[in-house]
C-alpha cells in the first residue's frame, strides 16, 4: 500500500468487492480515512461495494452501542 492506505481502502478503490467483504468480516474498520479524508465508501466504484460497506458500518455502530450499554450497566 502507498500513502498509508489500508488494505480495505485499496480493495475498495480497485473494485475488489470480495476482498472488501473478507476484510470487513475480519474486522477491518470501514470508517478509517486516507490522507485526503476519503473513506473506503468514498473510494467504492460499484453499488455492490457500497452496499457491503454500508452494512458493515451499521453493524459496527450497533456493536459499539451494545458495548457501551453493557459497560455502563
NUKE-506048 format. One record per atom (N, C-alpha, C, O): x, y, z. Coordinates in steps of 0.001 Angstrom, whole numbers, padded with zeros to 6 digits, always signed. Layout:
N
XYZ...
REM end
This chain:
73
+000832-001167+000000+000000+000000+000000+000888+001246+000000+001953+001271+000617+000435+002245-000687+001173+003505-000735+000386+004590-000006-000836+004514+000127+001097+005574+000448+000472+006742+001065-000346+006413+002305-001279+007146+002632-000025+005340+002995-000731+004998+004222-002081+004346+004016-002851+004214+004967-002386+003934+002794-003658+003261+002547-003710+001929+003276-002704+001229+003394-004889+001594+003759-005098+000278+004349-005504-000697+003247-005809-000289+002127-005505-001971+003572-005936-002983+002601-007386-002737+002180-007740-002928+001017-008217-002315+003126-009619-002053+002803-009759-000872+001841-010527-000944+000882-009036+000196+002087-009080+001348+001182-008610+000961-000216-009211+001363-001213-007544+000187-000285-007002-000241-001572-008001-001137-002309-008238-000958-003504-008586-002103-001590-009540-003025-002220-010767-002271-002735-011259-002558-003827-011258-001319-001960-012422-000539-002391-012091+000273-003640-012879+000307-004585-010943+000920-003650-010528+001742-004791-010388+000916-006067-010708+001383-007160-009908-000308-005915-009652-001158-007075-010819-002069-007428-010705-002896-008333-011933-001927-006730-013138-002669-007075-013128-004138-006715-013853-004926-007320-012328-004517-005751-012255-005916-005320-013277-006166-004211-012939-006187-003028-014531-006354-004619-015636-006465-003670-015467-007663-002746-015761-007566-001555-014996-008794-003276-014792-009975-002426-013740-009696-001360-013890-010129-000218-012691-008989-001714-011657-008634-000737-012221-007668+000297-011920-007785+001485-013034-006716-000146-013678-005781+000787-014508-006559+001796-014404-006325+003000-015332-007480+001313-016182-008276+002203-015348-009111+003170-015670-009188+004356-014289-009733+002678-013430-010555+003530-012768-009708+004613-012728-010108+005776-012254-008551+004240-011601-007674+005213-012591-007191+006270-012255-007124+007452-013794-006859+005854-014818-006435+006808-015193-007569+007755-015370-007350+008953-015313-008781+007214-015622-009951+008049-014557-010188+009103-014835-010733+010171-013340-009777+008797-012224-009993+009723-011917-008764+010580-010880-008697+011241-012827-007803+010559-012724-006694+011493-012123-005404+010989-011842-004512+011789-011915-005271+009683-011382-004007+009160-012364-002877+009475-013579-003063+009411-011836-001730+009807-012658-000581+010181-013053+000203+008933-012195+000802+008285-014350+000207+008587-014782+000910+007378-014767+002433+007526-014987+003148+006548-014514+002929+008721-014539+004377+008940-013162+005030+008831-013056+006255+008875-012108+004225+008690-010763+004786+008544-010690+005578+007241-011272+005188+006228-009971+006689+007284-009853+007566+006113-008401+007666+005662-007472+007486+006449-008232+007954+004381-006884+008131+003837-006386+009548+004123-007062+010329+004792-005214+009867+003618-004609+011177+003893-005422+012330+003309-005259+013478+003724-006291+012033+002354-007143+013053+001747-008527+013111+002386-009386+013881+001956-008737+012293+003414-010017+012295+004113-011077+011404+003508-012243+011477+003897-010689+010553+002553-011659+009659+001922-011737+008335+002670-010723+007775+003086-012959+007850+002829-013176+006533+003428-013247+005489+002319-013235+005827+001135-013320+004233+002705-013474+003163+001711-014767+003364+000925-014816+003097-000276-015808+003832+001598-017076+004087+000914-016907+005157-000167-017466+005040-001257-016143+006187+000141-015880+007234-000857-015130+006682-002063-015293+007171-003180-014319+005676-001837-013482+005122-002907-014186+004053-003736-013711+003704-004817-015301+003533-003253-016015+002473-003982-016518+002978-005319-016970+004115-005451-016427+002105-006301-016899+002458-007645-018168+001698-008026-018797+002007-009038-018543+000713-007224-019731-000075-007572-020739-000051-006425-020384+000148-005263-021993-000257-006781-023041-000308-005763-022869-001509-004844-023221-001441-003666-022329-002613-005370-022102-003806-004554-021100-003512-003452-021298-003906-002303-020042-002831-003796-019021-002453-002820-019625-001521-001773-019403-001698-000575-020385-000534-002225-021015+000416-001303-021971-000294-000358-022016+000026+000830-022734-001249-000867-023670-001998-000024-022942-002783+001054-023380-002819+002204-021834-003412+000686-021049-004175+001663-020540-003262+002769-020593-003619+003946-020053-002099+002400-019519-001163+003392-020612-000555+004255-020423-000402+005462-021735-000208+003675-022826+000371+004462-023366-000626+005468-023684-000258+006599-023473-001891+005067-023910-002927+006001-022927-003100+007140-023333-003281+008287-021648-003047+006841-020617-003201+007868-020623-002023+008834-020447-002214+010037-020822-000817+008329-020851+000358+009203-022022+000288+010168-021876+000612+011347-023179-000132+009679-024344-000266+010562-024076-001300+011640-024399-001085+012808-023485-002422+011250-023193-003483+012207-022188-003011+013254-022357-003290+014441-021158-002309+012833-020167-001814+013790-020784-000812+014760-020484-000851+015953-021635+000081+014274-022283+001043+015170-023139+000313+016194-023151+000683+017368-023857-000724+015759-024687-001494+016676-023820-002137+017754-024164-002088+018935-022706-002736+017362-021813-003379+018330-021232-002367+019308-021125-002652+020501-020858-001199+018823-020315-000168+019720-021351+000269+020742-021041+000414+021924-022590+000480+020283-023651+000866+021220-023884-000233+022240-024065+000041+023427-023879-001472+021783-024095-002612+022684-022983-002672+023730-023259-002885+024911-021741-002489+023315-020625-002500+024261-020742-001363+025263-020464-001553+026447-021148-000192+024810-021300+000950+025703-022394+000693+026731-022211+000967+027917-023519+000171+026284-024617-000129+027206-024186-001185+028208-024486-001066+029396-023493-002208+027753-023010-003265+028645-022027-002698+029657-022068-003057+030834-021151-001820+029208-020149-001234+030086-020802-000330+031127-020359-000299+032275-021844+000403+030746-022499+001336+031660-023312+000634+032740-023574+001219+033791-023706-000589+032502-024552-001287+033485-023758-002175+034348-024310-002836+035228
REM end
